[in-house]
Amino acid sequence: MKVRKAVIIAAGRGTRFLPMTRSQPKEMMPLVDKPLIQYAVEEALNSGIEQVIIVTAQGKSAIEDYFERSPELEHFLEQKGDTERLSQMREIAGMADISYVRQKEQLGLGHAINTARELVGGEPCAVILPDDIIDSAVPCLKRMLDIYEKYEAGVIAVERIGDEDTRKYGIIEPKQVAERVYQVLSLVEKPEPAQAPSRLGIVGRYVLTPQIFDVLAVTPPGKGNEIQVTDALQLLLKQQKLYAFELEGIRYDTGTPLGWLKANVALALKRDDLGPELREYFKKLL
Ligand code: UTP
């Protein structure tokens, strides 16, 4: 069955970005000149997704406002004759078919995904965590959807990580089946380096089969007392196969100030309108 829907998870507290996130969702932070959430929506659309579901939480209504039409702003730009910005604004409001659902209690990523169950409606779905920005020639999700179609099984994105970082990621036990593609033999959430079955850490892209929802509903809280999608996928391995795609390009973890700064600098340096001047500025600064 074709994957038509993507669930974008934007319900986390963003404590690592306090105090910024006291009154602003971290998903609305700019990456150069667009909010992080827009990159997630664009990756979904550029991968062939038709419907986007965003899981939000209390205090995140700025996300919903962002993708709405803004007649007042459009009228102002029209009066000013700023046709370029006017069409940009209309494009954002019309860019995707988006539904929203709220996670009422922040009980973990697995729980956040399960909040979208009704809207996903028994279909397979993609899941995107907007914190993970992946800069690659072909969208990461598109590559994963191709793998999903080939193997007819769920797919998760992984990245090679350092020894000390196993404590921060879900880690897979891999069996390589093609270039950058692994069958997942087991998964474990945030193990100590000595217990980690590999150095392939799970990052924020998933293609999930519909059966995940039944499993999520009965997955007990795990690490951090949160319902972990890694634990649910481990349980689901008893019923069906799972594959992993070792992502291409560069991933930025914009959920931390340093990762967010790196992403801003790297993406701005690549832009024709900003890169040359920024490069000169850094030469002076350093
Ligand atoms: P993280 O733990 O990395 O993000 O969750 P966080 O909780 O937002 O940020 P910190 O740790 O407090 O700084 C991974 C992903 O799961 C989502 C987050 O939004 C993020 O995309 N999440 C996590 C939820 O949507 N709900 C939850 O209950 C927990």
Residues whose N, C-alpha, C, O or C-beta is under 5 A from the ligand:
A	BS01	UTP	I9 A10 A11 G12 R13 G14 T15 R16 F17 E105 Q106 L107 G108 L109 A112 L129 P130 D131 G255
